[in-house]
């Protein structure tokens, strides 16, 4: 039995999970979260963190503000962060990694740009693109275009930096609290205790306190964090790698995940289990396109999107800690400025695709766009036509 348990442990935490399996899990889990209440978008929870800070500093007044440990978006983010931490400990991959000052600066600037872009597009690349497209919102496809252009622009800057300003990112990376020599140490034990606390202890506390929905959000967040950490599945790589190295696995996996998610969302809406207007944002086309552009540049500089920064922060990357902190602050500040200027309602219009081209046409459009993205990644992987390296 000990040998069987060791074999199963190594299967789960001794090697990386398949990115294709992770794509199917992420797409399916996103449908279940939507059926439960709402899909995951990292920017909503990040804005809650930023608003909480600004209210505490007296900069913002929000009497309706919900505490981060009770707000659904925040709990999803915290669950993903803690789930990724537990998975990193169980796989002996956790370490506090302090990047050189220039990289920390890029993490912060990238997070700030992501926060600004997420407000303009009514969501990060997960909520404003992935989930919005799944909900048959035309703003999701507009943000996809902006993300592609922004990612390419960000990569062009990084290549320019390497050639013209290499000193910016030079310096020593310091590592603390690693697993020890030859991967030994107490990390797996700590990770196991943390995981039990996350899936049993805290949900029990929430339910006993009368916050049963919050317990569910925590479990969904933990599941996202574990899946993303173990598979390294990342939407940043889906947009970045075809232009950088030509590698297309994450792009094709993201296209597959989005098709799965779209089919699930469509069933929920078509059967009236969810409202047709849910997750259809008034960002087409200016807000979504411009927001995607800024977000694409930001996530390229930071090395992680909203969700990607969260699960990588759980692994101990201090650069991503900076990205998450400035992402939260940028989201809150940008929303406050736009609201005070009366510009939130002028970012675009809400377009629900089935009202324009019917249910079948809307679903077919998303599938065709994802198939084209999939085939582009496969073709570019062989031809290296758009690869910058």
Helices and strands as residue ranges (DSSP letters): H 2-13, H 19-36, H 42-57, H 72-90, E 96-98, H 101-120, I 125-131, H 132-134, H 138-164, G 166-169, E 174-176, G 181-183, H 187-196, I 197-201, H 202-208, H 212-231, H 235-244, H 249-270, H 286-302, H 306-314, H 318-341, G 344-346, H 353-383
